[in-house]
């Protein structure tokens, strides 16, 4: 065989190998009592809330359906769909009216796995109420109002032993969240549940849930999904609001679910704001910032849990003369 033919064959073999690597399959299985995440649209956006609040005096518990072996997956997340967080001023008013001691938040929401429906796990921070879309008010304009959304946190696959029952627990450690008027709301789907599938533990009493399915779920990722990319293409002052800045981004990738704006004042990075659909451009308020130098950057997340970070931009807040 001539050298030319050998080179051609090697080229095609190399191309085929690269194509096979780039074409690896990847997926994210949604594991819950309902087959799709979009079915969990009740209670947590608007209308009747069903009194389905997440608080310090109650835990939502769901038994994992059909989860054979977590080692079949590369990454595993637990999550819940939440909405209707309450405005701090509204929380303050309700706490004062009910004579409940406490501040107006933000409050933490925890999620975890347990081998028992009663025994509360140590849990992991899922989110805080400052990140949950807010419930609207009839007597004031709020910019943080939005549709309920899914929050996820990655867990160790070893936390789900094969063949053993596991229960997802969702709760808050903050006792101020003791009624729907101050607490975020857990979303639900319509549909009857099997016995011993979902529960509400309130003040130590276990109650079976009927007619509705709570939005607590597993997201299990297989393969190596492509990472998104994000960059800041323009950063400038707001054209009509002197106390605001504008960040215009360039985001690429499949199923990008969130772009997060972060600020650094010389310490660690802190979340300023997030957007969940394109265009992923953000304006943010700096009127309360202390004098000093700051950096901003963006992070992009996709449905499979992959993240990307942009470069940073700098700005300075000067003392008013």
Secondary structure, DSSP 8 states (H G I E B T S, - for coil): --HHHHHHHHHHHHHHHHHHHHT---EEEEESSSSSGGG--BSSSSS--TT-B--TTEEEEEE--S---GGGSSEEEEEEEEE-B--HHHHHHHHHHHT--------EEEEEEESSSSS----EEEEETTTS-B---SSS--SSB---EEEEEEE-GGGS-TTS--EEEEE-S-TT--STTTS-EE-EEES---TTSEEEEETTEEEE--SEEESEEEEEEES-----EEEEEEEEE-SS-TTEEEEEEEEESTTEEEEEEEEESSSS-EEEEEE-SSS--EEEE-TT--SEEEEEEEEEEETTS-EEE---EEEEE----
